Amino acid sequence: MRHTIAAVALVLVLACSACSSGEKASAASDDARTACALLRGLRAPLPEHPADSSDTAGLNAADSVLYRLGAAEELAAAAALADSGYRALSDAVHTARIVPATEFRNRAAEPYIKEALTHC
């Protein structure tokens, strides 16, 4: 829960700072750039959740992937709302974010992250 709150706070801070410029296009490009930076920070092979729940480092690494994807999704969606030119990025990041939840494997997102990066 603490990590979710931190991720949401990060998204809000980034979104608010981008919006303070007063320029819709600039805010959208800032949001898209930040979403892309978050995606670039995810290196294949993505860490999976360990079978041993006492492996705190493994759990944190795997959860970090999901938080980064969630933050990237929110920023890409904000960019697409301000500028429809970012719709393809937003859609691709959304797919990358939901795939691990449907397949229960972080690595299932790798081809979708690669696809999303083509829109950066």
URCOR-V502567 format. One record per backbone hydrogen bond with DSSP energy under -1.0 kcal/mol. CO is the residue of the C=O (numbers start at 1). NH is the residue of the N-H. If there is no record, write none. Layout:
<<CO/NH> <CO/NH>>
This chain:
<<1/5> <2/6> <3/7> <4/8> <5/9> <6/10> <7/11> <8/12> <9/13> <10/14> <11/15> <12/16> <13/17> <14/18> <15/19> <16/20> <19/22> <23/27> <24/28> <25/29> <26/30> <27/31> <28/32> <29/33> <30/34> <31/35> <32/36> <33/37> <34/38> <35/39> <36/40> <37/41> <39/42> <52/55> <54/56> <55/59> <56/60> <57/61> <58/62> <59/63> <60/64> <61/65> <62/66> <63/67> <64/68> <65/69> <66/70> <67/71> <68/72> <69/73> <70/74> <71/75> <72/76> <73/77> <74/78> <75/79> <76/80> <77/81> <78/82> <79/83> <83/86> <84/87> <86/90> <87/91> <88/92> <89/93> <90/94> <91/95> <92/96> <93/97> <94/98> <95/99> <98/102> <99/103> <100/104> <106/109> <107/110> <109/113> <110/114> <111/115> <112/116> <113/117> <116/119> <117/120>>
